[in-house]
Amino acid sequence: MAALIRDSSTVKVGDGEVTVRGWIQDTRNLGGISFIALRDRYGVIQLTLPKKKIEPELFKTLTTISRESVVAVTGEVKESNQTELGLEIIPSAVEVYSEASTPLPMGVIDKVNVEMDTRLNNRFMDLRKPEIRAIFELKSLMVRLIVEAMEENGFTQVYTPKIVGSGAEGGATLFQIEYFGKKAYLAQSPQLYKQMLMSTGLDRVFELGPAFRAEKSNTNRHVTEFISFDGEFTWINDQEDVMHMIETVIDYVLKGLKERGAKQLEILGKEINIQPTPYPILKYEECLKIVNDAGLDLKDGDDLGTEGEKIVGEYMAEKGKDLYFIAEYPEAEKPFYIMEKDGTPYSYSFDLDYKGQEISSGGQREHRFDRLVARIEKLGLNPDDFTFYTDAFKYGMPPHGGWGIGIDRLLTKMLDLPNVREGILFPRDMQRLLP
C-alpha cells in the first residue's frame, strides 16, 4: 500500500482500498477486460476492469470517458507482476471532476512529432508529458542548489528594481515603457544596483530574477525575457577571484543535480558530466587564433559571435572540456562598468562558455570614481544619466567584481536541449506574447 501513498493525489480509504486521482492517459478495451492508465505527478497506475466483476455503469463510464479527463477512482489494490508498480487497482467507484474535450490539441503519449509552436501554444498539455515536466523539476532544483551554494559562500540574497530609469548597457536593447508620463525601462540586469550595494558593507550579494533584452534575434538561444543569476562581491584581487567563485558554484550545482535529480535525469535519458575544477582559462587573443586557424576570418576586436563560440567549443571538446572561460575581451566592446587593462586594448572581463555557448559574462569592475566617469564618457554615454549609480563610488568603493548567468541557457546546455525555449515554461520572443 505504501507504494501508492505518494501525496494528496492518493488517499488510503480502508484495508486494501485506496482512492487515486489523476488524468485518464489511455484505455485498452480487450473484450472481457479493460485496462486504464491513470497518470498523476509521480507516474502511471493501472486500473484493471474485469467486465464480469465491475458494476455495468461504472465499467461504461471508465471505458468510454475521453483521454485526459480528470477523475478520482476508488478501488481494491492487488499485487500484479504485469505492471511497473507491481500492483493494480480494481475500481469500485469513480468521480469525474472534469471531462476532456475531443479531439485533444496534441497528444500526451502519442508517438507523433509535434512542432514547437504547437507545443508552446498548448503548453498546459505539453507539460503533462513526464519528460517535459522533468525539465522544470530539474530547473527548480537548480535554483535551490544555487541558493545553497551562495549561502555557503557567505552571500546575501537581494532583490533589485525591474522598472528602471536607465540601462546598464545603453539603450539599444531596452524595452521602453510609459511610467506616469515619464520614460522608464524594463531592467536588462541588476548590474548597477548590485554594484551600488558593494559600497554598503554587504560584501557579497546575489539575485535570481527576471531580466529583459530587446534584442532583435530570432535564434534557438535568444529570448526577450529570461531568469538571470547575478552575483557581486568585494575585496577581490583580480578577475580570477570571480572566475573561481563561479566555478565553485557551478560545480556545486552540477554535482547536486546529478545526485538529487537522478530520477528526472533518468526520465530524460541524460547524464551530467562533472568536469574537475579549475576550469581552463583562454585569452581572447588565443580564441581569435583558434577561430582563424579554423577558417573563420575575424580580426582583433571582433566579437567571436555564435560561429566563433562554436569553433572554440569544438576545440575544447577535443581536449575533454565542456566548461571554460574566455578572458580579457577588447574593452571597446564591453560595458562601461568593466575595468580596462591599462596599456592594452583589452579589459578585465570574461565569459564562461559551456559546450560552445556563452552562459555567463563577468569581470572586475571599475571601482575608481574618476576612471568610471571617464569610461562612461569614452563609450559615448552621458555621466549625468548615471549619477544615481556613480554617487555610490564617490564615498568609498572597494574593489569588486561579479557575473551574470542565464539559468535558462545553463539548463539548456546541461541537458543538451535543442532550444532555450524548451527550458522556459512560457517563453517570450519577438513573435510570442501568448500564452
N, C-alpha and C positions, 0 to 999 in steps of 0.2 A: 504493500500500500504506500510506503514511504516514497517510492519512485514517482508516484503521481502527485504527491503534495508538494508542488513547486512554488506556487504563490497563490494569490487570491483567485486565479482562474480555475483552481481545483479545490473543491470543498469536500471534506470527508463527511458522509451522511450517517453511516452506521457500519456494522460489521460487514466487510466485503462489498460495501456500496459507496460510490462517490458521485459527485456532480462535477462535470468538466465543462468548461466554457471556451468557446473559440469560434473559428471560421470553418465552414464545410469546404475542405480543399478539393476532395474528389470522391466520387461514388462509383462503385463497381457492382452491377447487378448480375448475378450468376444464377438466375432461376430461383432455386430454393433457398439461396443465401445471398446476402448482400454485405458489402464491406464499405465503410465510410472512413475517410481520413479526416480527422478533426485536428486543426492546427491552432496552437497558441504560441506565445513568445518563445517557448523553450523547445518546441518540436511538434511532432505529429503523434497522435494517439489513434489507434484503430478501434472503430466501433464495429462489432460483428452482429449481424441481424439474421439469425436463422428464421426463415419465414414462418415456420410452424410454431415457433416459440415466442414470437413477438405479436403483440396486440395489433390487429389489422390497420387501424387508423394511425397508430404510431409508425408502423412499417411504411405506410404510404407517405406520411409526412417526411420521414427521414430520407426515403429513397427518391423522392421527386423534388425536394427543395433545391433551389438553384445553388450552384457553386458560389462560394464566398459569402453565403448567408451566415449570420451570427446567431449562435444557438447556445443553450445550456442543456446538456444531456445528463440525466441521472441513470445509473445502471450498476450492474454487478461486475466487479473486477475478477477476471480469470487469468490464470497463467497461460502463456502461449509461447511455443518455440517458433512460431511463424512470424513474429513481429520483432521489430528492433528493440522495443522496450521490454520484451519478454512477457507482455500481458496484453489483454484486450478487454473491452467493456461490452457487456450485453445490455443494451438500453432497456429501460423500463418507463422512462418519461422524457419529454422534450419540451423546452420553452423556446420559442422562436423570438429572438429580440429584434432582428432586422433581416428581412429577406432581400437578397441582392437582385438588382435589375439585370436583365439579359438583353443583348449579349454584353459580356464584360468588355471594357475598353481595351484591355490587354490581359493576357493570361498570366497566372502566377506560376504554374508548374508546366505549362505547355512548352514543348521543345521547338519554339518558333522564335527566330530572331526578331526583336522589336527595335525600331530606330530610337536613337536617344531622345529626339524631340517628343516622340510618343510617350516614352517613359517619363520624361520630365513633366509633360503636360498632365500625366496621371501618376504623379509621384506617390500619392497615397496608396496606389495599387502596387507600384514598383517596390515599395518598402515592405510589402508583405512577403517578398522573397527572402528567405533566410540569408542568402549570400549578400544581398544588398543591405539588409539590416545589420549584418555583421560588420560592415564597413563603419557604420556610425557608432556601433558599440565600441569598436576599437578607437574611434576618434574621441569618444567620451573618456575612455581610459587614458588616452594620450594626454588630454588636458589635466586629468588628475595627477598623472606622473610628472608633468611639467611643474605643477604647483608643489608637489612633494620635493622635487629636485631643487627648486628655487628656495623653498623654506629651509631645506637642509643646508643651503649655502648662504643663509642669512639675509635673504631678500624679503622686502615688504611688498605685498600686492597693492597696487594703486589703480585708480580709475580717473582718466582724464577726459576733457570735453570732446565730443564728436561733432559739435557745431562750433566752428572756429572763425576768427576774423581774418586769418591769413594762413597760407600753406607752408609746410615745412620744406617744400622743394619747388617753390614757384607756382605759377598759376596754370600751367599747361594741362595738368591732369587733375584739376579741381572741379568738383561739382558745385556750381554756384546755386544758392537758394535765397529766396526773399525772406528777410528777417525783420519784421516790423518796420519796413521802409528802408532798411539798410541791407548792404550786401553781406552775406555770410557764406560759408563753405562747409561741406562735409569733410571731416578730417582725413587726410592721406595717411597719417600716422601720429602717434603721441610724441614724436621726436622732441619738439621744442619744450613740451611740458615736462617730460621726464628729465631733460637736461636742467631745466629750472629747478627741479627738485634736488639736483646734486648740490645746490648751494644751501640747502636747508639742514643738513645733518642726517637726512635719510640717505645714507651712503649707498644703499643697494635697493633698487626698486624694479618691479616688473609689472607688466599689464598683459591681459588677454582680452581682446575686444575687437569689434569690427573696424575696418578701415576701408576707404573708398578711393578708387582711382578711375578717372575719366579717360583712360587710355582707349583710343580707337583701335583696339586689337581684337580680332575675332579668331583666336587660336585655341588649341586644346590646353593651354597653360595660363590664359588670361581670363579674369572675370573682373567685374567692376566693384564688387563687394566681397571681402574676404576676412578671415579671422587672423589677426596679427598677434604674435607673441613677441613682446618687446622687453628688453632688459637694459639697464643702465647702472653703472657703479663707479665709485670714486677711488682715488688713490692708486690708480694703475701706473705702471712704469712705462708701458707701451701697448701697442695694439695686440701683441701676442698674449697679454694677460686676458684680453677679451676673447680671443680665439680659444684659449684654454678653458675659460668658463663655458663657452658654447659647447665645446666637445664634451665637457663633463656632464652637462645637462642632456645632450643628445644621447650620449652613451647610457645614461640612467633610463631615459625614455625607451630606447630600443630594447634594452635588456628587460625592462618591466613589461613591455608589450609582448615580447617573446614568451615570457613566463606566465603573466597573468591574462594574456589574451590568446592563450593556446587554443581554446575551443573555437573562437572566431576565426583564427588563422587556419585551423583545420577545415572549417566550413568553406573558406575561400580557396583552400589548396595553396596557401602561401607560406613561405618561410622568411624569417628576418635574419639577415646576415649581420652579426655583431663584429664590426671592424675594430681592431685594437686601437687605442689612443696612444700617442697623439696622432691626429690626422695630418697628412702631408700638407706642406705649405708651398705653393708655386707662386712665383712673382709674375705679375702681368707680363713683363718682358719675356719670361720663359714661355708663357702661353702663346704669346704672339709668334714666337719661333715655331712652336708646335703646330699652330694652325697654318702658318706659311709653308712649312715643310709638307703639310698635308694637301697643299694646293689652294688654300683659301687666301686670297690676296687682301690682307689687312695691313695697314701701316700704323706706326706708333701713334697712339692717341685715339685710334678707332675703338669703338665698342666691340667686344667679342661677338655679341649677338647670339641668336639661337644656334646658328650653324657652328660658330666658333666654340660655344659651350659644348655642343655635341661632340666635336672633334677632340677636345680636351678630355671629355668624359670617356671616350673610346680609348684614348691614350692611357688614361689612368686605370681603366678596367683591365687592360692588358697587364698592368702591374698589380692587379688584385685589389684595387682601391675604389670603393664606391663613394666615399666621403673625402673631400679635400678642400683646402682653402686656396683662393686666388687672391693675392695681396698686392698692395701698392699700385692701385689704378691711377691713371692720369688725373691730376687734381682738377683740371678744367671740366671733367665730366662728372665730378662729384658735387653733392650739395654743399652749401656754404658752411655748414657746421663741422665739416671734416677738416682735420689738421693737415696742412701741406707738409711735405717732406722737403725741408729747406735745401736750396741749391739744386733741386731736381724738378722736373715737370710732374712728379708723382705725389701721392698722398698716403697718409696712414689709414688706409681703408682696405676692406676685403669683402669677398663673397664666400659663402660656404656653398659648394656645389654637391649635389647628390645624384649620382648616376647621370651626369652630363647636363644637369639643370640647376640653376641658381635657386636655392631655397632660403637664403639669408644674406643680408647685407649688414655690415657693421664697420667699426673702426674706432680710432681715437678721435675725440672731439677737440676742437679749438676752444680752450678754456680761457685764453687771454683776451680781455675785452677789446683792446685796440686792434689786435690781429683779427678778431672775429668781425668787427665792423668793417675793416679793410677788405676782408674776404667777401662780405655781403656786397660791398660796392663793386668789387672786381667781377662778380658774376652778374652785374647789371641790375641789381635789386636796390631798393631804397631803404637804408637803415631805419628811417623814421617809421616804416611799416612794421618794424620788429622790436620797437622799444620795450613792449611788454615782456619780451624774451631777453633782450640784451641787458636790461636793467639788472637782471639776476647775476650778470657777470661783472658788474661794477664794484660789488662789495664783498669780494672774496669767493672765488670759484675754484675748487680743487681740480686737479687733472682727472679726467674721466673718459669713459668710452662705453659703447654698448652695441646693440644689434636689434634687428627686427627679423622675425622668421614667419613666413606664411605657413601656418599649420596645415592648410588645405594642400599646399604643394608638398609639404613634408609627408603627409599621409599618402598622397598620390604616388610619390616616388618609392616610399617604403613598401607599398602594396603592388607596385608596378601597374597602376591603373592607367588606362589609355587616355583619360581626360580628367582634368582637375574637377570638372563638374560632377564626376562620379562620387567625389568626397564631400559634396556640399548638398545639404538637404534640398534647398530651393535656390539654385544658383541665379545670379544676376549677371547679364552681359549686355552687349549692345542691342540685342534683339529681344531679350527675355526680361519681362517685368512681372509676369504671372506664371504659375500660381505663386 
